[in-house]
Amino acid sequence: MPFTMSQTSLPVFETGLHALLAVLDKAAAHIAAKKIDPPVLVGWRLAPDMFALGRQVQVACDQAKNGSARLAGVEPPKFDDTEATLDQFRERITKTVAYLKTLDTKAIDSSSEREITFPLGPSKGQMKGADYLNHFVLPNFYFHLTAAYIAVRNFGVEVGKRDFLGAIPLKRI
Amino acid sequence: MPFTMSQTSLPVFETGLHALLAVLDKAAAHIAAKKIDPPVLVGWRLAPDMFALGRQVQVACDQAKNGSARLAGVEPPKFDDTEATLDQFRERITKTVAYLKTLDTKAIDSSSEREITFPLGPSKGQMKGADYLNHFVLPNFYFHLTAAYIAVRNFGVEVGKRDFLGAIPLKRI
């Protein structure tokens, strides 16, 4: 079986986002048990100039959605950043995973040499498809996924590496 | 050009580890300027039950070294975890990058269907090569790389996303 770009993107994002959903579930149980006001959780930051937890969730979702769409050669839909409650952030994840399932895997697989142009701050960035996936989309996705996970752990929720990895195709022998 | 497993591992690890080296340089300058005792930096933790910064660096290096070696079908060398100073942690990174350069890219490229067996806590894990890279090595590598970066940022060092991404093949247009 060849190694493909769709295999290195879609199921990776889906697994990571589902894991994040489960981490947020544990966080919800934690604040309910401790009677913590929910906005305190979604507003939690690891440094004053870092995004709050809720924003980390939005950006992790967008890296997966926008990165995959651009590799598939289609314009990614814009999801408005209006989420405020934990349930809404959960819904953002579910909506993102549902969108990933609509993308054409063959179009993603054939994009390794295609020049991908994408918004980058006030200007634009351009990279070949394979480089865009390996050196931009994946590191950015994992950055925000990890930041969200660490924010939850730093908040005091009992989560471990297995929660971060999620349902990976691993056989324990 | 086909999409290959060596391309999705070796240069990805090298770029990420070099970026981490530069982040540690900024951290060294920060503690020198603020006259902070160096062990305070390498011992910094984002949560009481998370690894300290120095250990995050060691584990990020080991994910890259062990993951790549196993995909190439060779036994990874064991690097003793004896580092204590920032210079020694820097050396661990350099040594890891040098080791990555010795690996056979063709052996890595042909490993997508090969069953990889690896130590996992008290037992062992087994995954097909492509799954091992996509769902174990890359997420674990990025987890510890991001944790190290966030620990430095949380410590008060001025670093941003560009420092995390490092020297990626990006054209700004």
Interface residues (C-beta under 8 A of the other chain):
Chain A: M1 P2 F3 T4 M5 Q7 T8 P11 V12 T15 G16 L46 A47 D49 M50 D109 S112 E113 T117 L120 S123 K124 G125 Q126 M127 K128 A130 D131 N134 H135 F136 L138 P139 N140 Y142 F143 T146 A147 Y149 I150 R153 N154 K161 F164 L165 I168 P169 L170 K171 R172 I173
Chain B: M1 P2 F3 T4 M5 Q7 T8 P11 V12 T15 G16 L46 A47 D49 M50 D109 S112 E113 T117 L120 S123 K124 G125 Q126 M127 K128 A130 D131 N134 H135 F136 L138 P139 N140 Y142 F143 T146 A147 Y149 I150 R153 N154 K161 F164 L165 I168 P169 L170 K171 R172 I173
